Amino acid sequence: CVTALGLLCVPIAAQPADQLFQAAQKQYQGGDLNAAIVTLQQALASNKNYVEALSLLGSCYVELGQFDQAVEPYRHAAQIKPNDRGILHGYQVALEGAGVQDAQIPVLRALFLQNPTDDPTGKKYLSLLESAGPTKYPIEYTELLEKLRHNPQVDPTNASKLAAFYVSIGKYAQAILGSKVNFETLSLQIVHNALERLDRQAEPLANFGGRDVLVVVRAVRIAN
C-alpha cells in the first residue's frame, strides 16, 4: 500500500509469524492483552498451527475472562501437542470457565495419568466423574479409583467407592479384591453384598486371584 505522503507501507500481517509472536509476547507481558490477541491472530493467519501462538492466545482470553473464546485455540494446540502439560492445564481451565463438563473428562484424565500423585487434579477429575454419574464413564471411573485406592493417605474412602461401584455393575469378585488394600476402611455391608451375589452366580474366582479373594472372605466372616 502507499500512504498519503507517498510512502510505501508493509501490512503487519505480511511479517513472519515468528516476529508477530514475539511482538505479541511483549504486548502480553506489558498487560495489553487485547493488542496481543490481534497480533496473535495475525500470526495464526500466517501459520494456523503455530502452537505457541495458539497457547498464548488461549491464555489471553482466559485472563480476560473470555473462556468461551479460549476453548478453541487451546483445543487446537492440544491436538498438535497432546502431551504438553501446560497446554492441557490451560485447556481444562478454559473448559471449566466456559461451563463445558464432558470435554474436561479426557483432558483431566490425561493430566492425571501424566502425574498420578497430583492430588488436586485427581480430586477434580473424580468430582467431575461423580457429577456426571459413574455409570456414564465406567472405564474412566474404575481406572481412576484403582489408582487412587493404592494411596489411602489421599482419601481412604476411595476403596469403598470402588467396591460399591463394582457391586452396582455386577462385578462382585472385583469388588472383593478392590477392598483388599484398604480393608479396614471398607463398609462390611458392601463386602457382604458382594459375597452373597458372588456365591449365587458361582463366578470362577481363579480369574480374579482366588487366594486373595478367599483371604478377604475369611477376614470378613471372622469379623462378623
Buried (B, 14 or more C-beta within 10 A) or exposed (E): EEEEEEEEEEEEEEBEBBEBBBBBBEBBEEEBBEBBBBBBBBBBEBBEEBBBBBBBBBBBBBEEEBBEBBBBBBBBBBEEBEEBEEBBBBBBBBBBBBEEEEBBBBBBBBBBBEEBEBBEBBBBBBEBBEEBEBEEBBEBBBBBBBBBBEBBEBBBBBBBBBBBBBBBBEBBBBBBBBBBBBBEBBBEEBBEBBBEBBEEEEBEBEEBBEEBBEBBBEBBEEEE
